[in-house]
Amino acid sequence: MKIILTHEVSGLGAAGDVVEVRDGYARNYLIPRGVAIRWTKGGEKDVEQIRRARKIREIATIEQANEVKGRLEGVNVRLKVRAGDQGRLFGSVTPADVASAIKEAGGPEVDKRRIEVGTPIKTLGAHQVSVRLHADVAAKLDVEVVAG
C-alpha cells in the first residue's frame, strides 16, 4: 500500500515522503496513530505542504545540529513526577515531558517527535534519552527523574 508520511517514522522515512508498506502495517499501525495517510492523486498537494512545513522546522545543516547538540548536552534536566514509596512512577515519562523539561531547564526548544526514550521510564533516578537532531547527529541527554 502506498502511503504519505505526515510525521517522521524511524526506519521508514520523514514527513512528506511517499513510501510503500505492507497493508496491515499501514491499516493497523501507521494510519490509526496519525503518522500517515493513504496515498491518492489529490494527496500530492498535501505532500508539498507537508514538505514545506518540514523545511521550516528542520535543522538544515550538520553544523547547526552540532551547535544544538552542544547546547543540549550542557543542560541539566530534572523532571519532577509523582511516585510511590518504592520509587515507581504513577505512569511513565513521555517524550513530551522530556521536551518541556529541556525548555524549562533553559535548553533549546526540541520537537517531542525527535526524542527517543528507548525503554519506558517508570522509576526515579538518572536515565538517558537520545534526541535526533539531524540524520547524522544525535545528542545523548541525561534526565534526572525526581519525586515531586
Long-range contacts (C-beta under 8 A, 24 or more apart in sequence): 1-26, 1-27, 1-38, 1-39, 2-38, 2-39, 3-30, 3-31, 3-36, 3-37, 3-38, 3-39, 4-36, 4-37, 4-38, 4-39, 4-43, 4-46, 4-47, 4-50, 5-30, 5-35, 5-36, 5-50, 6-34, 6-35, 6-36, 6-37, 6-50, 7-34, 7-35, 7-36, 7-113, 8-113, 8-114, 9-35, 9-36, 10-116, 14-54, 15-50, 15-51, 15-53, 15-54, 16-47, 16-48, 16-50, 16-51, 16-54, 18-47, 57-111, 59-133, 59-134, 61-134, 62-134, 62-136, 62-137, 64-134, 65-133, 65-134, 65-136, 65-137, 66-137, 68-108, 68-133, 68-139, 69-133, 69-137, 69-138, 69-139, 71-107, 71-108, 72-102, 72-107, 72-108, 72-110, 72-131, 72-133, 72-139, 72-141, 73-139, 73-140, 73-141, 75-102, 75-105, 75-106, 75-107, 75-141, 76-105, 76-142, 76-144, 77-101, 77-102, 77-105, 77-107, 77-141, 77-142, 77-143, 77-144, 78-105, 78-143, 78-144, 78-146, 79-143, 79-144, 79-145, 79-146, 80-146, 80-147, 80-148, 81-145, 81-146, 81-147, 81-148, 82-147, 82-148, 83-124, 83-147, 87-123, 87-124, 87-125, 87-147, 88-122, 88-123, 89-121, 89-122, 89-123, 89-124, 89-145, 91-122, 92-120, 92-121, 92-122, 93-117, 93-120, 93-121, 93-122, 93-127, 93-143, 93-145, 95-129, 98-129, 98-141, 98-143, 101-143, 102-141, 121-145
